[in-house]
Structures are given as C-alpha cells and as structure tokens.
Amino acid sequence: MPHLTDHDLRQMDEAWLNGLPDGVARAVLRRVVEDLKEARDRLNQNSQNSSLPPGSRAPWESRPASAADDEEGEEAVRGDRAAAEGPATAENPRLAVKRSKASSGRKPGKQTGAPGHGRTQQLLVHEEVHRHPEVCAACGTPLTATGRAYTGWDTIDLIPRAAGEAGVKLSVTRFVLHAGVCACGHQTRAVAEQVPADTAWDNVALGEWRLLGPRLAAAVVLLTVRYRLSRTKVKELLAELFGLDVSNGLIDHTLREAGRAVAPLENDLVVAIEQAVLVHADETSWREAGQALWLWVFVTAQTVLYQIGYRTKEIVTNVLSAALPADLMTDGYSVYRSFPHRLRCWAHLMRKLVGLAESTHQRVAAIGHTLLTGFSALQEAIYTARGSADPPGSLASEHATTIATFRQTLERHHDDPHDKLRAVVREFLSDWEVILRPLSDPTLPLTNNEAERALRHYVIARRISHGTRSELGSRAYALLASVIETCRRRAAIVLDFLSRIIHAARKGLALPALPSIQPLTP
C-alpha cells in the first residue's frame, strides 16, 4: 500500500480515531507503525550503514577513522543536492528566478562602444629579445637583422631554482618584433609564434604572445586545480606575493589554454589505463552552468583519467575497451557489468548489510544480522589469508558452509515484501560470482577506495566552486586534473612537466611524453 501522506495524517485526529471500529483501528495502527519504522530507518541512515557519503554528517558529529572515511566518492550514486537541482522548471522556481535576472538581452563581456581598459602596471624589464624577419616574404631574399621595431610584448615567468636554492623569483622578458625592408622594396615583419585555431577549442588561442610565461602559467593551473583557489584568490595571491596585477579573465584563459595544451596527452592516458593490471572506476555528481553532470575517474597504480559528462555507458566505453584485460573494480552501477574481469567493492555491500541489521523492523534486522555475520566472516578469512606466510588454499572450499548458509538466506528472501531487504538480496544474487572472486584470489582488492580517494579532492572543489561554467571549462578542468594526478602518482614534479608542455604547445612543437612509469617496489 502507498505511504500515508501529509494530507492523510492531517485527517487522523483523536475524534476520528475514537470513532473507528476495533478491527479498523488495529489495521490503521499497523499501517502507522510500518510507516513509522520505515521513516525511522531512513532517519537513522548514515555513512556507516548505507550509501550516504561521509560528507553528509553534520559538522558536530564525530568522524571516526574507518574504511568508510576513504569513500567520499560514494556521492557518485547519490549525488550532491545542488548538482541535482537540474534545469529550471515549474517545480524548481528558484533556478528560474535566478536565471531570469541574468536574461537582460546583453551579451556577456565588454559592450560595443564601451571604453576599453589597457594594462597600466609598469614592470621592470630584465631581458629584451629582438626578433627580425629572416627572409623577404615577397621574393625570399635573406634579410639582415636591421629595421625598426613595430610591436612587442612582455612575458612574466618564474625563474627555475638552481640546485639547493630556495625561494621564488619572477623575471620579465620583453619581446620586440622588427620589420625589415628588402632590396625589392617589400617590407616584411617578424611575427610571434601562433598555433592554428582548433575548432574543438573555440576562442582559446595558443601561442607565445602571452603575459604569463609557461612556468607561471603552470603555477596558476596548480593553484586553481590542485589547490582549489578561485580566480579571484589566485589574483590576490599574485598581487600579495609578487606585486603582479592580473585580471580574472587572464587567469581563466590561462586555464583553458593549458587545457588545450595537454589535450593530446589524453590518448596516452587511455592507453596507459588499458595496459594496467587493475583499474578502479567511480563517478560523482558535477555541475556545469547549472546542468547536472558527472565527474568520472579511472585510476590505476600510476595513471589517473577524469571525464566530465552524462552518467551514461558512453563515457565508460570511450575509455575502456569491451575486452579490457585488467580487473575492473567498481560499485554496483549497471554500466560496468559488461566487462569480463569485474570486481565489486565489499565496503559498499557491507554498509548496506549494516543498514539492514540496524532496521527497526525486527524481522528485517534479524535477517540483516545473519547476512552481516556471514559476510564479515568471509571478509575476515580473506584478510587472514593475506597475512599468512603460507600460500592460501581455496577459501571457497574452506568456508563452503558459511557461503552455502549465506546463499540460502539470500534466496529465501528474493521476493521479500520489505523493499530494502529485497533490493539488497537481489543485488548480491545478481552479482554473486563477481562478489566472491576475492575468495579465489585473496590478493584482489576488496574496496574501491583508490577511485574514491581520487574523487574526494574534487568533491571538495565542487562544493567550493559549484562546478564549472561551460563545456570547454569542464574539458580543460578534467584534462588538467588528469595530468596533475598522473604526475603525482609517477613521482614527477607537476610544475616542471606542465611548464614544458605549455612551452612546447605554444610553439607548435611535439609535446613531451608523460612522465615514465616507475617500477613498483616489491
């Protein structure tokens, strides 16, 4: 029967109850008790007994150290309420009001005819680089390094530290472009290096005519993506530490430019993931200009790849081939079920059993306690086998009685009238062989903590920034996060690698390869 609604409850006053026949009153009492128990069960859910993320705890609640604390990425299946608001509708008027304020008909940014603002800060120039045309653009005759300067720009960059040196220094280089006149009378101008436009990166220029040099641009990327600073705070930090005045727009363009620079490395990341022995995958909600999307992560021992998009199978198949040879550790999301060597996260399943065992329905709690006891015994057997000096035998054979009892309990309640119990039982039965794989090989992981740890940083970033604001911004953010986290896993200095990538990309040169994969220590 459907749950009692607020409308139903408002009619159930004392006078109405007193007028009910005994049989009807008992039936009403049964319904009210069932509704109350289910409501109490929902109220008692937390990150230790359900799929709720650790971030759902109130600030004053204690946070014991446990495996569950490593699973911030559990928000993948629940999502953030803000990210799930979705588009403005009649049922979601708050977003409609918020957006209506911005719909003035004006295009964003500087309006036609408005006075412009140039850069007014004067910086001390440490070095000048003069560029002269080498040959005549008309007749091809070599030109001498003479002629007048016609334009130029300043580039500010971080000076690499010498060995043993501490501290950070900035240098200002002035690039001066000259025009030369050939004997044929044609004037040829030296030009700055400029990479051709890319339709996939609309309005994202890539060239050497930039205020921020490659190393300083890489530092801005790190401050924004890795250290979660907003554009405004990066601007404030550059002003406070270096006396450098930049705009939010410059910082934003630097991030997109860096995203375009590292984009060719995405294929290399996919190849590295395909060649791994074990892949962890997970997803969490993400917001892009008010649209509810998902941030996906694919993690191996030394490679990380992030994707931002819809929660569909297409994202997975774009990264992982159908015949993926690696073991794939995931939660119970159905899009992963087509992969041949799949593993299930036992921490997710254990929390669901804890939720059943803590149910206010005595019958459900008793069944949940039986299942929890059996599953915990199997988990303990795996941990014991890992710590044993002797090669483990067949855990499935050694614990055949426990497994058989556990399976029989599940099958008895396949069609249980209690919704939550029935759902958990069917989840176990539908993935039975996958769930029990670690009994055949105790060295296999039992949790998806690697993926959830990889998401945790960006879950915090999402709460601070409320996500990204455009499709290009999302792509740049995911690419930069992928390169940064991969460098960190491979013990490479992120600032050095990013600066080399940006330097090469601005000149249209071949990009450096990803940092080499270090051999795993035994």
C-alpha positions in Angstrom: 0.0 0.0 0.0 1.2 3.6 -0.6 2.7 5.5 2.3 0.5 7.8 4.4 0.8 11.4 3.0 0.6 14.6 4.9 -2.9 15.0 3.7 -3.8 11.6 5.2 -2.2 12.4 8.5 -3.9 15.8 8.9 -7.3 13.9 8.9 -6.3 11.5 11.6 -7.2 13.4 14.8 -8.4 12.0 18.1 -12.1 12.3 17.3 -11.6 10.3 14.1 -9.7 7.6 15.9 -12.3 7.2 18.7 -15.0 6.7 16.1 -13.2 3.7 14.4 -14.4 0.1 15.0 -11.8 -2.0 16.8 -10.8 -4.0 13.7 -10.3 -0.9 11.5 -8.4 0.8 14.3 -5.9 -2.1 14.5 -5.5 -2.0 10.8 -4.7 1.7 10.9 -2.3 1.1 13.7 -0.4 -1.5 11.7 -0.1 0.9 8.8 1.1 3.7 11.0 3.7 1.5 12.8 5.0 0.3 9.4 5.3 3.9 8.1 7.0 5.0 11.4 9.5 2.1 11.2 10.5 2.9 7.6 10.7 6.6 8.4 12.9 5.8 11.5 15.2 3.6 9.3 15.7 6.4 6.8 16.4 8.8 9.6 19.0 6.5 11.1 20.9 6.1 7.9 24.5 7.3 7.9 27.7 6.7 6.0 28.4 3.6 8.2 25.2 1.7 7.3 24.2 3.0 3.9 25.4 4.6 0.7 25.3 8.1 2.2 28.7 9.8 1.8 30.9 10.8 4.8 30.2 14.4 3.8 26.5 14.0 4.8 27.5 14.1 8.5 26.6 17.2 10.4 29.7 19.3 11.4 29.2 18.4 15.1 29.1 14.7 14.6 32.2 12.6 15.4 34.1 11.3 12.4 35.8 8.0 13.5 38.7 6.8 11.3 37.5 3.9 9.3 37.5 2.5 5.8 34.2 4.3 5.1 36.1 7.6 5.6 38.0 6.7 2.4 34.9 6.7 0.4 34.0 10.3 -0.3 33.4 9.2 -3.9 30.3 7.3 -2.8 28.5 10.5 -3.7 28.7 9.1 -7.2 25.4 7.2 -6.7 23.7 9.7 -4.5 24.9 13.0 -5.9 25.1 16.4 -4.5 21.7 18.1 -3.9 22.9 21.3 -5.6 24.1 19.4 -8.6 20.9 17.5 -8.9 18.7 20.6 -9.0 18.6 20.4 -12.8 17.1 22.9 -15.2 14.6 25.5 -14.1 11.0 24.1 -14.2 7.7 25.0 -12.6 8.7 22.6 -9.7 12.1 24.4 -9.4 11.2 28.1 -9.5 14.3 29.2 -7.6 16.6 28.5 -10.5 14.1 30.2 -12.9 14.2 33.4 -10.8 18.0 33.2 -10.6 18.3 32.9 -14.3 15.7 35.4 -15.2 17.8 38.1 -13.5 20.6 37.5 -16.0 18.5 37.4 -19.1 18.9 41.1 -20.0 19.5 40.5 -23.7 23.0 41.9 -23.5 26.0 39.7 -24.5 28.4 39.0 -21.6 31.7 41.0 -21.5 32.6 44.3 -22.9 29.9 46.0 -24.9 30.4 47.6 -28.3 31.3 51.2 -27.9 32.3 50.9 -24.3 35.7 52.4 -23.3 38.5 49.9 -23.2 41.0 49.3 -20.4 44.6 48.6 -21.1 47.3 47.3 -18.8 48.7 50.2 -16.7 51.2 48.4 -14.4 54.8 49.2 -15.4 57.2 46.3 -14.7 61.0 46.3 -14.6 62.2 44.5 -17.7 65.1 42.1 -17.0 65.8 41.0 -20.6 65.0 42.0 -24.1 64.6 39.6 -27.0 64.6 41.1 -30.5 63.0 39.2 -33.4 63.9 40.1 -37.0 62.4 38.6 -40.2 64.9 36.2 -41.8 63.8 36.3 -45.4 61.7 38.6 -47.6 58.1 37.4 -47.7 57.8 38.5 -51.3 61.0 37.4 -53.1 62.6 35.1 -50.5 65.9 37.1 -50.3 67.6 36.7 -46.9 67.4 39.9 -44.8 69.9 41.4 -42.3 69.0 41.9 -38.7 68.1 45.6 -39.2 64.9 47.6 -39.4 62.7 49.3 -36.9 60.7 47.8 -34.1 57.0 47.9 -34.8 55.4 46.0 -31.8 56.2 43.7 -28.9 55.0 42.2 -25.6 56.2 41.5 -22.1 56.2 38.0 -20.7 56.4 37.4 -16.9 57.7 34.0 -15.8 59.0 32.1 -12.8 62.8 31.6 -12.8 63.7 27.9 -12.2 65.5 27.4 -9.0 69.1 26.2 -9.0 70.0 23.1 -7.1 69.8 23.7 -3.4 68.2 27.1 -3.9 65.0 28.1 -2.1 62.5 30.8 -2.9 60.6 32.1 -5.9 61.7 34.8 -8.4 59.9 36.4 -11.3 61.6 37.7 -14.5 60.1 40.0 -17.1 61.2 39.4 -20.7 60.4 42.0 -23.4 60.0 40.5 -26.9 60.4 43.1 -29.6 59.3 42.4 -33.2 61.1 44.2 -36.1 60.1 45.0 -39.7 62.8 44.7 -42.4 62.8 46.2 -45.9 64.2 44.1 -48.8 66.0 45.5 -51.8 62.9 44.7 -53.8 61.1 47.3 -51.7 58.9 44.9 -49.8 58.6 45.3 -46.0 58.5 42.0 -44.1 57.5 41.8 -40.4 58.7 39.3 -37.8 55.7 37.6 -36.1 55.1 35.8 -32.9 54.7 32.0 -32.9 51.0 31.2 -33.2 49.4 27.8 -33.3 46.5 27.5 -35.8 43.0 27.7 -34.3 41.3 24.5 -33.2 37.5 24.2 -33.7 37.3 22.0 -30.6 38.7 24.9 -28.6 36.8 27.9 -29.7 38.3 31.2 -28.8 41.2 29.5 -27.0 44.4 31.0 -28.6 47.7 29.1 -28.2 50.8 31.0 -29.0 53.8 32.7 -27.4 52.3 36.2 -27.2 51.2 35.8 -23.6 51.7 37.8 -20.5 52.2 34.7 -18.3 55.2 32.6 -19.3 54.9 28.8 -19.3 56.2 28.2 -15.8 54.0 30.9 -14.2 51.0 29.7 -16.3 51.7 26.2 -14.9 51.7 27.7 -11.3 48.3 29.3 -12.0 47.0 25.9 -13.1 48.3 24.2 -9.9 46.8 26.9 -7.7 43.4 26.6 -9.3 43.0 22.9 -10.0 45.2 21.2 -7.4 44.9 23.8 -4.6 41.3 24.7 -5.3 41.8 28.5 -5.3 39.2 30.6 -7.1 40.3 33.0 -9.9 39.9 35.9 -7.5 42.1 34.3 -4.8 44.8 33.5 -7.4 44.7 37.1 -8.5 45.0 38.3 -4.8 47.9 35.8 -4.2 49.9 37.1 -7.2 49.3 40.6 -6.1 50.3 40.0 -2.4 53.4 37.8 -3.1 54.8 39.2 -6.3 53.1 42.6 -6.7 51.7 41.4 -10.0 48.4 42.8 -11.2 46.4 40.4 -13.4 42.8 40.0 -14.3 40.4 37.1 -13.6 39.9 36.8 -17.4 43.6 36.3 -17.9 43.6 33.5 -15.2 40.6 31.9 -16.8 42.1 32.0 -20.3 45.4 30.6 -18.9 43.5 27.6 -17.6 41.7 26.9 -20.9 45.0 27.4 -22.8 46.7 24.9 -20.6 43.8 22.5 -21.1 44.2 22.8 -24.9 47.9 22.3 -24.5 47.6 19.0 -22.6 44.7 17.7 -24.6 46.8 15.5 -27.0 48.0 13.6 -23.9 44.5 12.2 -23.3 45.1 9.3 -25.7 48.3 8.4 -23.9 46.4 8.3 -20.6 43.8 6.0 -22.1 46.5 3.6 -23.4 48.2 3.5 -20.0 44.9 2.7 -18.3 44.2 -0.1 -20.9 47.6 -1.6 -20.2 47.2 -1.7 -16.4 46.6 -4.8 -14.3 43.9 -3.3 -12.1 41.6 -0.3 -12.8 39.3 1.4 -10.3 36.4 3.4 -11.7 33.8 5.6 -10.0 31.8 8.7 -10.6 30.3 11.6 -8.6 27.9 14.4 -9.4 29.2 17.6 -11.1 27.6 20.8 -12.1 28.2 22.7 -15.3 26.5 26.0 -15.6 23.5 24.7 -13.6 23.3 21.4 -15.5 23.6 18.2 -13.6 26.5 16.2 -14.9 29.0 13.6 -13.5 32.7 13.6 -12.8 34.1 10.2 -13.7 37.5 8.8 -12.7 39.5 5.9 -13.9 42.5 5.0 -11.7 45.4 2.6 -12.0 48.6 2.4 -9.8 50.3 5.2 -11.8 47.7 6.8 -14.1 44.5 8.8 -13.5 42.0 10.0 -16.0 39.0 12.2 -15.3 36.0 12.8 -17.6 33.0 15.2 -17.1 29.8 14.2 -18.9 26.5 12.5 -18.5 26.1 9.3 -16.4 25.9 7.0 -19.4 27.7 4.0 -20.7 29.3 6.1 -23.5 31.7 7.7 -21.0 33.0 4.2 -19.9 33.3 2.8 -23.5 35.2 5.9 -24.6 37.9 5.0 -22.1 37.7 1.2 -21.6 37.6 -1.3 -24.4 34.9 -4.0 -24.2 37.6 -6.7 -23.9 39.5 -4.9 -21.1 42.1 -7.4 -19.9 42.6 -5.7 -16.5 40.5 -6.3 -13.4 37.9 -3.6 -13.0 36.9 -2.6 -9.5 33.6 -0.7 -9.3 30.4 -0.2 -7.3 27.1 -1.8 -8.5 26.3 0.6 -11.3 25.0 -1.4 -14.2 27.1 0.2 -16.9 30.1 -1.7 -15.7 28.5 -5.2 -15.9 29.6 -5.9 -19.5 33.3 -6.0 -18.6 34.7 -9.6 -18.2 37.0 -9.2 -15.2 34.9 -7.2 -12.8 35.3 -6.8 -9.0 32.7 -5.4 -6.6 33.5 -3.1 -3.7 32.8 -5.0 -0.4 32.7 -1.8 1.6 29.6 -0.7 -0.3 27.9 -4.1 0.3 29.0 -4.2 3.9 27.3 -0.9 4.7 24.1 -2.0 3.1 24.1 -5.1 5.4 24.8 -2.9 8.4 21.7 -0.8 7.4 19.6 -3.9 7.3 20.9 -5.1 10.7 20.0 -1.7 12.3 16.5 -1.7 10.9 13.6 -1.1 13.3 11.8 -4.0 11.7 12.7 -6.9 14.0 12.4 -9.5 11.3 14.5 -7.5 8.8 17.1 -6.7 11.4 17.4 -10.4 12.3 17.9 -11.3 8.6 20.3 -8.4 8.2 22.3 -9.5 11.2 22.6 -13.1 9.8 23.8 -11.8 6.5 26.2 -9.4 8.1 27.7 -12.1 10.3 28.3 -14.4 7.3 29.7 -11.7 5.1 32.0 -10.4 7.8 33.3 -13.9 8.4 34.3 -14.2 4.7 36.0 -10.8 4.8 38.0 -11.8 7.8 39.0 -15.0 6.1 40.4 -13.0 3.2 42.4 -10.7 5.5 43.7 -13.7 7.4 44.9 -15.4 4.2 46.7 -12.2 3.1 48.6 -12.1 6.3 49.6 -15.7 6.3 53.1 -16.7 5.3 51.8 -19.9 3.7 50.1 -19.8 0.3 46.4 -19.6 0.8 44.3 -22.6 -0.1 40.9 -22.5 -1.6 38.9 -20.2 0.7 35.7 -21.1 -1.1 36.2 -24.7 -0.1 37.3 -23.9 3.5 34.3 -21.8 4.1 31.8 -23.7 2.0 29.3 -24.0 4.9 29.3 -20.2 5.5 28.9 -19.5 1.8 26.1 -22.0 1.5 24.2 -20.6 4.5 24.7 -17.1 3.2 23.4 -18.0 -0.2 20.4 -19.9 1.2 19.4 -16.9 3.3 19.6 -14.7 0.2 17.5 -17.0 -1.9 14.8 -17.3 0.8 14.2 -13.5 0.7 14.5 -13.0 -3.1 10.8 -11.9 -3.1 10.6 -10.4 0.4 7.9 -7.8 0.8 10.3 -5.4 2.5 11.7 -3.2 -0.3 15.2 -2.5 1.1 15.8 -6.1 2.1 14.6 -7.4 -1.3 16.8 -4.9 -3.2 20.0 -5.8 -1.2 19.3 -9.6 -1.6 18.8 -9.3 -5.4 22.0 -7.2 -5.7 24.0 -9.9 -4.1 22.4 -12.7 -6.1 22.7 -10.9 -9.5 26.5 -10.3 -8.9 27.2 -13.4 -6.9 30.2 -14.7 -8.9 31.8 -11.3 -9.1 31.4 -10.5 -5.4 33.0 -13.8 -4.4 36.0 -13.5 -6.7 38.4 -12.5 -3.9 37.8 -15.9 -2.2 39.6 -17.5 -5.2 42.4 -14.9 -5.1 42.7 -13.1 -1.7 45.2 -10.6 -3.1 42.4 -8.9 -5.1 41.3 -5.6 -3.5 38.0 -5.6 -1.5 37.2 -1.9 -1.8 37.1 0.9 -4.4 38.9 3.3 -2.1 41.5 4.2 -4.8 38.8 5.7 -7.0 37.0 7.3 -4.1 40.2 8.9 -2.8 40.9 10.3 -6.3 37.4 11.8 -6.3 37.5 13.2 -2.8 39.7 16.2 -3.7 37.3 17.3 -6.5 34.2 16.7 -4.4 35.6 19.4 -2.1 36.5 21.6 -5.1 32.9 21.2 -6.4 31.5 22.4 -3.0 33.7 25.4 -3.2 33.3 26.4 -6.8 29.9 24.8 -7.6 31.5 23.1 -10.6 32.4 24.6 -14.0 30.6 27.1 -16.2 31.0 25.8 -19.7 31.7 22.7 -21.8 35.2 23.9 -22.6 35.8 24.8 -19.0 34.8 21.3 -18.0 37.0 19.7 -20.6 40.0 21.8 -19.6 39.4 21.1 -15.9 39.2 17.3 -16.4 42.3 17.2 -18.6 44.4 19.3 -16.3 43.3 17.3 -13.2 44.2 14.1 -15.1 47.7 15.2 -15.9 48.3 16.6 -12.4 47.2 13.5 -10.6 49.1 11.2 -13.0 52.3 13.2 -12.5 51.8 12.9 -8.7 51.4 9.2 -8.9 54.5 8.9 -11.0 56.6 11.0 -8.6 57.1 13.7 -11.2 57.3 17.5 -10.4 54.0 18.8 -11.8 55.2 22.4 -12.2 58.1 21.3 -14.3 56.1 19.0 -16.5 53.2 21.4 -17.1 55.6 24.2 -18.0 57.4 22.1 -20.6 54.0 21.1 -22.1 52.8 24.7 -22.3 56.1 25.9 -23.7 56.1 23.3 -26.5 52.4 23.7 -27.2 52.7 27.5 -27.6 55.4 27.0 -30.3 53.6 24.2 -32.0 56.3 21.6 -31.1 55.9 18.0 -30.3 54.8 17.6 -26.7 57.0 15.8 -24.1 55.7 12.3 -23.2 54.0 11.6 -20.0 56.5 11.0 -17.1 57.8 7.5 -17.2 56.1 4.8 -15.1 58.3 3.9 -12.2 58.6 0.2 -11.4 56.6 -0.8 -8.4 58.7 -1.7 -5.4 58.1 -5.2 -4.1 
